Amino acid sequence: MTPRMSMVCKLCFSIGVAGTLVLGASVGQPALAQTPEAPGEQATGEAAEPLTLTLEDVVTMALQRNWDIQLADLALAEAEAAVGEAKAADRFQLRLESSYSRLGPQTTFEVRTSDDPQSITIGPDRAHKYGVALYKSLYSSGRNQALVTLAQLNVDVKGLETIVARRQIALDAATAFYNVARAIGFFEVAGEKLSSAREHCRLASARYEAGAVPRFDVTRAEVEVANAEQQLIVARAAVEIAKGVLKRLLAIEITRPMQLVTTPDPSPIIVDPNLCIVMANQRREEIVVLDTHVRLSLAAARLAKAERGLNLDLRGAYDRQSSTGFARDYAWNLTLSLSKSLSDGGASRSKERQALWRAEQARALLGKVTDDIELQVWHAYLNTEETRHRLSLTAKTVELAQEALRIAEVRYDAGLATPVEVTDARVALAAARTNQVDAIYGYQIAEAKLLSYINASEDDLELLAPRSEAQ
């Protein structure tokens, strides 16, 4: 395990994100930030300082700034806030109430006493009332508990979905990083091809001036230079397009110059596909999400059933009010109420059946997702194995193509080869270098996807290694 792989694993696994996101080029490849002709640095202007990024920087920025992550975090915060609302149904509730009224006509009557007659008001022309009301649910047939369970399970779902989103964004960031690095690798190959074509053109011109070759050799060499220049332009544009995708993912200015820093590529990993599938089924949050949806549906069924049950409530109030001849200026009451729905037209039973069917749907979807994960991991494993073998083959092919070009150029310089042989050798070398770059970064992407699909950390690689029969 290389230090770079260790760093990325810790970064992703610490947030519940699977995947050892590895980065690099073949041994001996220069860092992309050191490429003197890397495209985009002059084209985008010299005012802004280039943003130099490592893989760790890219993943960290994506997790901090990506809109999907922010939306997932906000949805989780909303679900957590809803738990308090659900718990409130089982707590004491106090409410302040007040009112003021103008009435008319005022009603009075006189009471004759031994002294002068006394006027007593029955209906005043104005009235006020204020006080507090108390409510407490004492028994709800499980309704209150079901509300809390639903809210807490919803928090679990949103939390797991946030982890899934983070793992996916981390993988997207790594993939975009590798795509930029691969595009720059193709650009470097195109630059090497152009330099080689220009050197051949210079040699052909010198030999033509010396009368050793016909004008055709010079013309063909000039055509080859022109074609190589066009390929370099296309490769430069591809780099900027790949950088644009990465910049959007990181939510940074699209025109800001960017440089990537790579490190030598580590040794490819070798894993057992069966162990990969087993670990993925144990660790993928999507499986836990669907299992939680089953429990959510069952809780919703209990809530619907509770709507037909008994309810015992405590209610109380204390009021200050306008006094009259027959009422004092305060009043209080304390009431126990028992209620039960006798018929709601079958609505609650229908809700209960719907919730139970949703639970069955979640169980069926759980089986489908499990199969999909197994297929996903299997395809990622096959892709990793394919690109791993391509790595060694392309390295040998490049060596052979370089030697073939050297021989062709020596033969041409000696007058023993035609320009076509040199051109063919140069095209073969460019194709070999292109395949090598594609294999290098194709492997990095394949390995990142495999480990992300498994939801594995650096410490799990030993557990995923193939085992002998004795083990």
CORTA-V686242 format. One record per residue. PHI is phi as a letter, one per 40 degrees, with the letter a starting at -180 (NA if undefined). PSI is psi in radians with two decimals (none if undefined). NEAR is the number of other ideal C-beta (glycine too) atoms within 12 Angstrom. Layout:
phi->[PHI	PHI]
psi->[PSI	PSI]
near->[NEAR	NEAR]
This chain:
phi->[NA	c	d	c	c	c	c	c	c	c	c	c	c	c	b	g	c	c	h	c	c	c	b	i	b	c	d	g	c	c	c	c	c	c	c	c	b	d	c	g	c	c	c	c	h	b	c	c	c	d	c	c	b	c	c	c	c	c	c	c	c	c	c	c	b	c	c	c	c	c	c	c	c	c	c	c	c	c	c	c	c	c	c	c	c	c	c	c	c	b	b	c	b	b	b	c	b	a	a	a	b	b	b	a	c	c	b	b	a	b	b	c	b	c	c	c	d	b	c	b	c	c	b	c	c	a	a	b	a	a	i	b	b	b	a	a	c	c	a	b	g	g	c	c	c	c	c	c	c	c	c	c	c	c	c	d	c	c	c	c	c	c	c	c	c	c	c	c	c	c	c	c	c	c	c	c	c	c	c	c	c	c	c	c	c	c	c	c	c	c	c	c	c	c	c	c	c	c	c	c	c	c	c	c	c	c	c	c	c	c	g	c	b	c	c	d	c	c	c	c	c	c	c	c	c	c	c	c	c	c	c	c	c	c	c	c	c	c	c	c	c	c	c	c	c	c	c	c	c	c	f	b	d	c	c	c	c	b	b	b	b	b	b	d	c	c	c	c	c	b	b	c	c	c	c	c	c	c	c	c	c	c	b	c	c	d	c	c	c	c	c	c	c	c	c	c	c	c	c	c	c	c	c	c	c	c	c	c	c	c	b	b	b	b	b	a	a	b	b	b	a	c	c	b	c	b	b	c	c	a	a	a	a	a	b	b	b	b	a	a	c	c	a	b	g	g	c	c	c	c	c	c	c	d	c	c	c	c	c	c	c	c	c	c	c	c	c	c	c	c	c	c	c	c	c	c	c	c	c	c	c	c	c	c	c	c	c	c	c	c	d	c	c	c	c	c	c	c	c	c	c	c	c	c	c	c	c	c	c	c	c	c	c	c	g	b	b	c	c	c	c	c	c	c	c	c	c	c	c	c	c	c	c	c	c	c	c	c	c	c	c	c	c	d	c	c	c	c	c	d	c	c	c	c	g	b	b	c	c	c	c	c	c	c	c	d	b	c	c	c	c]
psi->[2.14	2.75	-0.62	-0.75	-0.69	-0.76	-0.82	-0.67	-0.81	-0.69	-0.84	-0.74	-0.45	-0.39	0.26	0.30	2.28	2.80	2.11	1.83	1.85	2.71	2.59	3.13	3.14	2.74	2.26	-0.18	2.39	2.62	2.48	-0.54	-0.29	0.00	2.04	-0.42	0.44	2.29	2.70	-0.34	-0.64	-0.56	-0.56	0.00	2.78	-0.02	-0.79	2.44	2.33	2.46	1.96	2.15	2.41	3.05	-0.73	-0.73	-0.77	-0.81	-0.76	-0.80	-0.69	-0.73	-0.47	-0.52	-0.19	2.42	-0.64	-0.67	-0.75	-0.72	-0.70	-0.72	-0.68	-0.68	-0.66	-0.75	-0.68	-0.74	-0.69	-0.66	-0.53	-0.36	-0.73	-0.67	-0.71	-0.71	-0.44	-0.45	-0.35	0.19	2.89	2.43	2.26	2.44	2.31	2.29	2.49	2.70	2.71	2.30	2.55	2.26	2.89	2.70	2.79	2.36	2.20	2.88	2.74	2.47	2.11	2.23	-3.11	-0.47	-2.67	2.69	2.50	2.30	2.24	2.25	2.20	-0.86	1.77	2.83	-0.11	2.63	2.54	2.70	2.34	2.63	-2.99	2.55	2.45	2.44	2.40	2.19	2.06	-0.59	2.29	0.28	0.50	0.01	-0.84	-0.73	-0.65	-0.64	-0.76	-0.74	-0.75	-0.78	-0.75	-0.68	-0.60	-0.63	-0.75	-0.75	-0.83	-0.66	-0.75	-0.68	-0.58	-0.73	-0.75	-0.76	-0.71	-0.73	-0.70	-0.72	-0.69	-0.72	-0.73	-0.71	-0.78	-0.73	-0.76	-0.67	-0.83	-0.61	-0.68	-0.79	-0.68	-0.73	-0.69	-0.63	-0.75	-0.66	-0.71	-0.68	-0.75	-0.65	-0.71	-0.69	-0.70	-0.74	-0.73	-0.69	-0.69	-0.67	-0.73	-0.68	-0.71	-0.77	-0.73	-0.69	-0.73	-0.72	-0.56	-0.75	-0.49	-0.07	0.31	-0.41	2.77	2.96	-0.46	-0.69	-0.70	-0.77	-0.75	-0.68	-0.66	-0.68	-0.73	-0.68	-0.77	-0.75	-0.72	-0.64	-0.70	-0.73	-0.60	-0.67	-0.77	-0.74	-0.66	-0.76	-0.68	-0.63	-0.80	-0.64	-0.80	-0.69	-0.65	-0.72	-0.77	-0.72	-0.69	-0.68	-0.61	-0.05	0.83	2.90	2.31	-0.45	0.03	2.33	2.55	2.42	2.52	2.47	2.11	2.88	2.85	2.55	2.41	3.04	2.40	2.59	2.67	2.12	2.82	2.11	-0.59	-0.74	-0.59	-0.79	-0.74	-0.80	-0.66	-0.74	-0.46	-0.45	-0.30	2.20	-0.45	-0.61	-0.75	-0.62	-0.81	-0.65	-0.67	-0.60	-0.58	-0.82	-0.61	-0.77	-0.68	-0.66	-0.66	-0.61	-0.72	-0.65	-0.73	-0.68	-0.61	-0.38	-0.34	0.02	-3.12	2.61	2.20	2.09	2.61	2.24	2.49	2.82	2.60	2.18	2.54	2.35	2.99	2.32	2.66	-3.07	-0.31	0.06	2.49	3.07	0.22	2.80	2.66	2.78	2.69	2.14	2.36	2.22	2.38	2.26	2.71	2.33	2.17	-0.60	2.27	0.41	0.24	0.14	-0.81	-0.66	-0.65	-0.73	-0.70	-0.78	-0.70	-0.76	-0.69	-0.65	-0.61	-0.63	-0.71	-0.68	-0.72	-0.67	-0.76	-0.72	-0.56	-0.75	-0.70	-0.78	-0.66	-0.77	-0.71	-0.68	-0.74	-0.76	-0.70	-0.81	-0.70	-0.78	-0.71	-0.67	-0.79	-0.70	-0.68	-0.75	-0.72	-0.88	-0.49	-0.74	-0.58	-0.55	-0.87	-0.64	-0.73	-0.58	-0.74	-0.67	-0.69	-0.74	-0.78	-0.72	-0.66	-0.73	-0.68	-0.70	-0.70	-0.76	-0.72	-0.73	-0.68	-0.76	-0.70	-0.71	-0.52	-0.01	0.30	-0.13	2.71	2.86	-0.51	-0.70	-0.73	-0.76	-0.79	-0.71	-0.66	-0.72	-0.71	-0.70	-0.73	-0.70	-0.71	-0.75	-0.69	-0.78	-0.63	-0.80	-0.75	-0.68	-0.70	-0.96	-0.45	-0.67	-0.74	-0.77	-0.75	-0.75	-0.71	-0.73	-0.76	-0.86	-0.54	-0.72	-0.55	-0.45	0.90	2.66	3.10	-0.56	-0.21	-0.17	-0.63	-0.61	-0.42	-0.13	2.54	2.52	2.58	2.96	-0.52	-0.54	none]
near->[21	22	17	27	37	21	26	42	39	23	35	41	32	21	30	27	42	43	47	44	49	46	43	42	37	32	17	13	28	24	24	42	24	17	26	14	23	35	33	36	29	15	19	26	14	10	11	16	14	25	27	20	34	30	41	32	29	46	47	30	28	42	38	23	22	31	18	26	34	20	17	28	26	18	23	27	17	19	29	23	18	24	24	18	20	27	22	20	28	25	18	19	19	17	17	16	18	16	17	14	15	13	18	11	11	19	16	17	16	13	15	11	10	7	7	9	12	14	15	20	23	19	20	26	16	17	24	19	25	21	23	21	24	24	24	25	30	21	22	28	25	26	31	29	23	33	31	27	29	36	31	26	33	32	27	28	34	32	27	31	31	34	33	35	33	38	43	35	39	45	42	33	47	49	34	38	46	42	32	43	48	40	37	44	42	36	36	36	38	34	29	33	36	30	23	33	37	24	24	38	31	21	28	35	22	19	27	22	14	14	11	19	28	16	17	16	34	25	18	29	36	23	21	33	28	18	24	31	22	18	28	29	20	21	34	30	21	26	39	30	24	33	43	25	26	41	31	22	35	33	21	26	18	21	19	26	29	42	32	44	30	39	28	21	35	32	19	29	35	21	36	24	28	19	25	42	31	23	31	39	28	21	33	37	34	32	30	29	28	32	27	30	33	29	28	31	35	27	34	33	30	32	33	32	26	31	31	27	26	20	26	20	25	21	26	23	24	21	27	22	25	27	19	22	19	13	19	13	16	16	19	17	17	16	18	17	19	17	20	18	20	10	11	17	12	15	15	27	19	18	25	28	19	20	31	23	19	25	27	19	19	30	22	17	22	27	19	17	26	25	18	22	34	26	18	28	38	23	21	34	34	20	26	37	26	22	34	28	20	27	34	20	19	30	27	18	24	31	19	21	31	24	18	25	34	20	22	30	30	18	19	32	25	14	17	15	26	20	34	20	24	36	31	22	33	40	27	26	34	36	26	31	36	31	29	40	40	30	35	43	42	33	40	48	35	38	47	46	38	44	43	45	41	46	43	41	32	30	17	29	33	18	21	33	19	19	14	7	5	4	10]
